[in-house]
Structures are given as structure tokens and as C-alpha cells.
Amino acid sequence: MTDTHPPLRSFGRTKSRTIKPRQADLLETLLPKVALPDPLAGPVDPVALMPDAIERWLEIGFGGGEHMAAQAARRRDVLILGAEPFLNGAASALRHIDELGLENVRLHVGDARDVSAAVPDASLDRIFILFADPWPKARHNKRRLVQQSSIAEWARVLKPGGELRFATDWADYGEWALERFLKSDAFRWTAERAADWHVAPSDHITTRYETKKLGDVPPIFLDFRRV
């Protein structure tokens, strides 16, 4: 018999406090304009979403959207897909999109794994995974987003030479992620010296979560290249 159980959720709550009126309005008016086609309904072609984009990036778990929006504002010639299951985060991201007048962002309010499963092979140039839920208790490690199966999926959707950045402020999750990426022959860790993972990359934009310093170490940045 085929196992039809869905994968374990890699995220916690999907909504917390009451959404502010302005953001609630944006959920009604702006989200339909910038929403990705439903990845559960069929394939999603990033090229069709913005044919003149020179690159196509994916941010997995964009939180409040400040990193995604700032990157999109810097690179208006790049299409950025963002996936985030937390409705309050999506509402915050819509505010950034509206204020910056961004036309190169498409959002999925839901599981990023549905998005990656729906896009074609070698269709993305870059992936960001910034401060994903660390699930620090050992019995919950199986819920972590970074698993061998997810690494294989990211390898499928990235173009040769494409880049993936993983950042965390939990030492154990950094070690966990690095160990699993190094087991994959599809990725090469680009670090050459300790500063490469202890110092924020020059194109990094600090996230709201990052400023809260909730982890047990300063941020760790692991950059990988698709070989």
C-alpha cells in the first residue's frame, strides 16, 4: 500500500495576533495580485511569471518579508518567489511590497515544499533559507526543514552554478545542516575561511528575527553552490 501521509510540518503556528487593519486590507486587495499560482493545482513556471527577469530566486520562510522585499528592491530585474505559512508574516511582507512598489515578488502563503515540488528542474538561480525553525529538542529534529530529501529537491530545482544560503543562530542546527549538505554530491560549500560563515555576507539583509537574538550563537551563514 502506498504511504499517503503528508510530510511532517517543518513550521509551527500559522497565525498569532490580530492582523492590523491596513495589512488585512492588503491581504484582500494586494495578495491576489502577487500570489503564486496554487502549487497544489499543477506545475508553476517561474519564467511565465516574469519573462524578462534575468534570474529567479526563492526565499523559503520569509518571515516578516523584510529581507525578501529589500532584495527585490535592490534587484528589480530578478523575480523573487517567497513562501511563508505564517499569515501575519505574509501580511507584513505585503506592506513592504506595497511601500516599495515591488512588481517582482510572488508569494505563496503556505508550505515552501509545495512550491519547490511544483517548479521545473533547474528553474531557479538562488535559494535563501534564513533562520528556519530550529526544532532544538532532539525528538523534534525530524521536523527540521533541512533533511537529505529536501536537499535533493533543492538540487533538482537549482540551475548548475546556482546558490543556496542557509543561516541559523542555533549551533546544533548549523552543524546539522552542514553535515547533510556535505553528504550531497550536488552541492559544494563555498567557505574558505572562518569569517565566511561567521560574518554576514556583503549582500545579506538583517531580518527582524535575527535582531531578536533568540538562538544560542551569533548567526552562522552557510553558502553552497550547485555543482
Salt bridges, closest charged atoms under 4 A:
GLU59 OE1 - HIS67 ND1 2.82
ASP77 OD1 - ARG75 NE 2.99
ASP98 OD2 - ARG22 NH2 3.17
GLU99 OE2 - ARG22 NH1 3.09
GLU99 OE2 - ARG95 NH1 3.61
ASP111 OD2 - ARG113 NH2 2.79
ASP121 OD1 - ARG156 NH1 2.62
ASP125 OD1 - LYS159 NZ 3.44
GLU153 OE2 - ARG156 NH2 2.88
GLU163 OE1 - ARG126 NE 3.54
GLU163 OE2 - ARG225 NH2 3.19
ASP172 OD2 - ARG144 NH2 2.79
GLU179 OE1 - ARG180 NH1 3.59
GLU179 OE2 - LYS183 NZ 3.57
GLU192 OE1 - ARG193 NH2 3.64
ASP196 OD1 - ARG193 NH1 3.75
ASP203 OD2 - ARG126 NH2 2.68
ASP203 OD1 - ARG165 NH2 2.96
GLU210 OE1 - HIS204 NE2 2.85
ASP223 OD1 - ARG165 NE 2.83
